[in-house]
Structures are given as C-alpha cells and as structure tokens.
Amino acid sequence: MTRTEVAAIRKADGAEVRITVQGYKGRRVVDVRVWFQPAAGGDFVPTRKGVTMDADKLPALALALAEAARIIG
C-alpha cells in the first residue's frame, strides 16, 4: 500500500502536522506526525514526534478528538 496524505495542518513557521494512511508490515496504519522544514530550506522531513496506530483504532481516535473539541468549545 502506498502512503496517502490525508491532511497537512500548519503548526508553526516551518512545521506542520501531517496525517497519512499507509501500509506497515502488512497492516494498514494511520500516522499523525510533526514534519519540519530545515532552516536551509528544501523539502519537509518527518520528526520522531508523532503516533502511528492500526487503522482499526481510527474511530476511537476520532471520537476522542471530537470530545476534546467539544470540551474546548
């Protein structure tokens, strides 16, 4: 399975959070990771800051994020 980018959300100058769906060791996973652009410019690169989880856990994550959004109003 190829990597499919779902969204890129600007975090700060030169940093963004990217959400992707991809294959990993025969499983489908969702990856939410911080990417940054090096000071010298060029393409964004991934950092270690993020989480990768099996795609079947996505509904629980979506519910938790919706609840967080409800709490902060």
C-alpha positions as CSV (number, residue, x, y, z in Angstrom):
1,M,0.0,0.0,0.0
2,T,1.3,3.4,-0.9
3,R,1.3,6.3,1.5
4,T,-1.7,8.6,1.1
5,E,-1.5,12.1,2.7
6,V,-4.9,13.0,4.2
7,A,-4.0,16.4,5.6
8,A,-1.2,18.8,6.4
9,I,-2.0,21.3,9.2
10,R,0.3,24.2,9.8
11,K,1.7,24.1,13.3
12,A,4.3,27.0,13.2
13,D,6.6,28.6,10.7
14,G,8.5,25.7,9.1
15,A,6.5,23.0,10.9
16,E,3.3,21.1,10.2
17,V,1.3,18.1,11.4
18,R,0.7,15.5,8.6
19,I,-1.9,12.8,8.7
20,T,-1.2,9.8,6.4
21,V,-2.6,6.4,5.8
22,Q,-0.1,3.7,4.7
23,G,0.9,0.1,4.9
24,Y,3.4,-1.1,7.5
25,K,4.5,-4.7,8.0
26,G,1.4,-5.9,6.2
27,R,-1.1,-3.7,8.2
28,R,-2.9,-0.5,7.4
29,V,-1.9,2.3,9.7
30,V,-2.7,5.9,10.4
31,D,0.3,8.2,11.1
32,V,0.0,11.6,12.8
33,R,3.4,13.2,12.8
34,V,5.2,16.5,13.0
35,W,7.2,17.4,9.9
36,F,9.6,20.4,9.7
37,Q,11.4,22.3,7.0
38,P,15.2,22.6,7.6
39,A,16.5,26.1,8.1
40,A,18.4,25.8,4.9
41,G,15.2,25.2,3.1
42,G,14.2,22.3,1.0
43,D,11.6,19.6,1.5
44,F,9.8,19.0,4.8
45,V,11.2,16.0,6.8
46,P,9.4,13.9,9.4
47,T,10.3,14.0,13.1
48,R,10.1,11.4,15.8
49,K,7.2,13.4,17.3
50,G,4.0,11.6,16.4
51,V,2.0,8.4,16.7
52,T,1.3,5.5,14.3
53,M,-1.6,3.3,15.0
54,D,-3.5,0.5,13.4
55,A,-6.3,1.9,11.1
56,D,-9.0,0.0,13.0
57,K,-8.3,2.3,16.0
58,L,-9.1,5.4,14.0
59,P,-12.8,5.5,15.0
60,A,-11.8,5.6,18.7
61,L,-9.3,8.4,18.0
62,A,-11.8,10.4,16.0
63,L,-14.3,10.1,18.9
64,A,-11.7,11.2,21.4
65,L,-10.7,14.2,19.3
66,A,-14.4,15.2,18.8
67,E,-14.8,15.1,22.6
68,A,-11.7,17.3,23.1
69,A,-13.1,19.7,20.6
70,R,-16.4,19.8,22.4
71,I,-14.7,20.4,25.8
72,I,-12.6,23.4,24.5
73,G,-15.7,24.8,22.8
